[in-house]
Amino acid sequence: MITPEKVIKCAQAIVNSMNLKRGEAVLIRGGTHAQELLEEIGLLCYKQGAVPLINSTSDDFRAKIYESSEEVLKITSKYLLGAVKE
């Protein structure tokens, strides 16, 4: 098990490398197995004045997505595209 202290240190290293600006939107994506890390990254983003959006899914869900229709996988969602553009 990874200790809470290690999760915090990892999140700090990630956020410190991001050069965040106040009011900037941050998309944080990962697996549900890393939920604590994703949330710690989000909290640190808030502390620096950025606004995070956390998106997490299970490994099983992610694997099933790749079994979907190729046509569906080619579609870029408008909400995700908007978040990335921001």
N, C-alpha and C positions, 0 to 999 in steps of 0.2 A: 504494500500500500504506500502511496505517495503521501507524505505528511502535508498538512495545511501550510506549513512554512515553505516547503518546496514549491507548492502550487503558487503561492504569493510571489516568491522569487522569480519563478518562470513568467508569470503574468507581468511583473515589473520589467523584466528584460524585454519582453515583447512590446509593451507599451512604450518603453523608453526608446525603442528603435523606430518608432512610428512618426516622430516629428509632428505630433498632433497640433492643430490650431483650434482656438476657441470657436465653438459653434459648428465644427466640422462633423459630418456624419461618418460613422464607422460601422461597417458591416462585419460582424463576427460570426463565422460559421464553423461548425465542428460537430462531432458526434456526442450523443447523450452521455457516453462514457467519460467525456471530458467536461461535463456541465460545470463543475466547480471552477475549472480553469477559465472557461468561457465567461462565467459570471464575474470572476475576479478581474479579468481583462476589461469587462464592461464597467465595473465600478471604478477602476483606475482611469478609464476614458472620461467618465463623468467628473472625476476629481480634477482632470486637466481641462475641463470645459467642453469636451467633445460629447456628442450624443450617439451612443451605441445602439445597434439593432442586433440582437442575438438570435441566430437561427441554428437550431440543433435538431438532428434526427438520429435515429438508431442506425447501426450498421446494417441490420436486416432491411430496413426501409430503403436505405441507400442502394443496397444490392438489388432489391426488387425494381427500383427505378431503372437501373441499367438493363433489366430484362424487358422493359417497356418497348413500345413501338419506336423505331428509329425516327419516324416523322415527329413524334411528340418530343423526343429528346433534342431535336433541332430547334425547337421553339425556345426563345429567350423570354422569360416572363417580364411583363412591363414593370411590376413592382421591384423585381430584382435589378433590372436594368436601371430603373430610376434611383435605387439605393446606391448602385455602383457609380452612376454619373455624379451623384451628390458628393 
